């Protein structure tokens, strides 16, 4: 049953789903760590320990630098197909609700929000709602497109339809999975052929 006034609501994560977070963070981490880009593997897990990030505090230092000094959220490349697929779904009547946990470190929220909005507008990504929160199952969506293993596990445990957008950090997550945005589109259309049904 549709969530909002007969609309099918798609809860869409940004980092690792729409924005190529790991590629941009790799560039910034190479600079921050003063190592060659080629020394940092692209096969990473959450926390980036493969790059020598020691613990959560070390990650937070890198993340703060990335956002405040290198405009991380504004300079990520879009993942191929994200913008066009979301525009297509929006044009067909599905409600796009962006749900991101970009405010998990205190004291630079304004920069994170500003960069996020600019990035969404720059790349023509449609959305009717923009939610900054970690507890994604509290937002209310019919389907979630997500890459975090913890978020996927929580969403699915709560009975939500959650598509895993595949990357190196979520290899263990089972179907439904999508490696590309055209696969996301197919999964949505299979479940809800029309946006109000």
C-alpha positions in Angstrom: 0.0 0.0 0.0 1.5 3.4 -0.9 2.9 5.5 1.9 1.8 9.1 1.0 -1.5 10.0 -0.5 -1.5 7.1 -2.9 2.1 7.7 -4.1 4.9 5.1 -4.1 7.7 6.7 -2.1 11.3 5.8 -3.0 13.7 6.4 -0.1 17.0 7.0 -1.8 20.4 7.1 -0.1 23.1 9.4 -1.5 26.7 8.2 -0.7 27.5 5.0 -2.5 24.1 5.0 -4.3 23.8 8.3 -6.1 27.1 10.0 -5.3 30.4 8.2 -6.0 31.5 8.7 -2.4 34.3 6.2 -2.3 36.1 7.4 -5.4 36.1 11.0 -4.2 37.0 10.1 -0.6 39.9 8.0 -2.0 41.3 11.1 -3.8 41.0 13.2 -0.6 42.4 10.5 1.6 45.5 10.1 -0.6 46.1 13.8 -0.1 45.4 13.8 3.6 47.5 10.7 4.2 50.2 12.0 1.8 50.4 8.7 -0.2 50.0 7.9 -3.9 46.4 7.4 -5.0 47.5 4.0 -6.5 48.4 2.8 -3.0 44.8 3.0 -1.8 42.7 0.0 -2.9 39.2 0.5 -4.4 38.1 -2.6 -2.5 37.1 -1.1 0.8 34.8 -1.7 3.7 33.0 0.7 5.9 35.5 2.6 8.1 38.1 2.5 5.3 40.6 0.4 7.4 42.1 -0.8 4.1 43.5 2.7 3.7 45.1 2.7 7.2 42.2 4.5 8.9 42.8 3.2 12.4 39.5 3.8 14.2 36.4 5.9 14.3 38.2 9.0 15.6 40.7 8.8 12.8 37.9 8.4 10.2 36.1 11.4 11.7 39.2 13.5 11.3 39.4 12.5 7.6 35.7 13.1 7.1 35.8 16.5 8.7 38.8 17.5 6.5 37.0 16.1 3.4 33.8 18.1 4.0 35.2 21.4 5.4 38.4 21.7 3.3 37.6 19.8 0.1 33.8 20.1 -0.3 33.4 16.4 -0.4 29.6 16.4 -0.8 29.7 18.9 -3.6 32.6 17.4 -5.5 31.6 13.7 -5.7 30.9 12.5 -9.2 27.4 11.1 -9.7 27.1 7.3 -10.1 26.3 6.6 -13.7 22.5 6.3 -14.3 21.4 7.7 -11.0 20.2 11.1 -12.2 18.5 9.8 -15.4 16.8 6.9 -13.6 15.5 9.1 -10.8 14.2 11.7 -13.3 12.5 8.9 -15.2 10.9 7.5 -12.0 9.9 11.0 -10.9 8.4 11.8 -14.3 6.4 8.5 -14.1 4.9 9.6 -10.7 7.1 8.0 -8.1 7.9 10.3 -5.2 11.7 10.6 -4.6 12.6 11.0 -0.9 16.4 11.5 -0.4 17.5 10.1 2.9 21.1 10.6 4.0 23.0 10.4 7.3 25.5 13.2 6.4 25.0 15.0 9.8 26.6 12.3 11.9 29.6 14.5 13.0 28.9 17.7 14.9 29.8 21.3 14.1 29.8 21.5 10.3 26.2 20.7 9.5 25.6 23.9 7.5 28.4 23.0 5.1 27.1 19.4 4.7 23.5 20.5 4.0 24.6 23.3 1.6 26.9 21.0 -0.4 24.2 18.3 -0.6 21.6 20.7 -2.0 24.0 22.2 -4.5 25.1 18.7 -5.6 21.5 17.5 -6.1 20.6 20.6 -8.1 23.9 20.6 -10.2 23.3 17.0 -11.3 19.5 17.4 -11.9 18.4 14.8 -9.3 14.7 15.3 -8.5 13.4 15.0 -5.0 10.3 16.1 -3.2 11.7 15.5 0.3 15.2 15.7 1.7 15.8 14.0 5.0 19.0 14.1 7.1 18.8 11.2 9.5 20.3 7.9 10.5 17.2 5.9 11.4 16.0 5.5 7.9 13.1 3.2 8.7 11.5 6.1 10.6 11.2 8.2 7.4 8.4 6.3 5.7 9.0 5.0 2.3 7.7 2.0 0.3 11.1 1.1 -1.1 14.6 2.0 0.0 17.7 2.1 -2.2 20.7 1.8 0.2 24.3 0.6 0.3 25.0 0.4 4.1 24.9 -3.2 5.4 23.7 -2.0 8.8 20.9 0.1 7.3 19.9 -2.6 4.9 19.7 -5.2 7.8 17.7 -2.8 9.9 15.3 -1.9 7.1 14.7 -5.5 6.1 14.3 -6.6 9.7 11.6 -4.0 10.0 9.8 -5.5 7.0 10.8 -2.9 4.4 11.6 -3.6 0.8 15.2 -2.5 0.6 17.3 -2.8 -2.6 21.1 -3.2 -1.9 23.0 -1.0 -4.3 26.1 -3.2 -4.7 29.6 -2.1 -3.8 32.7 -3.6 -2.1 31.4 -2.8 1.4 28.2 -4.8 1.1 29.2 -8.0 -0.7 27.5 -10.2 1.9 24.1 -8.6 1.5 21.6 -10.8 -0.3 19.0 -9.9 -3.0 17.3 -7.8 -3.9 20.6 -6.3 -5.2 21.4 -3.9 -8.0 24.8 -3.2 -9.5 23.5 -0.5 -11.8 20.6 2.0 -11.8 18.8 0.3 -14.7 18.6 -2.7 -12.4 17.1 -0.5 -9.7 14.5 0.7 -12.2 13.6 -2.9 -13.1 13.2 -3.9 -9.5 10.9 -1.0 -8.7 8.7 -1.6 -11.8 8.4 -5.3 -11.1 7.1 -4.5 -7.6 5.0 -1.4 -8.4 4.3 -1.3 -12.2 2.4 2.0 -11.6 3.4 4.6 -9.0 0.0 4.6 -7.3 -0.6 0.9 -7.1 
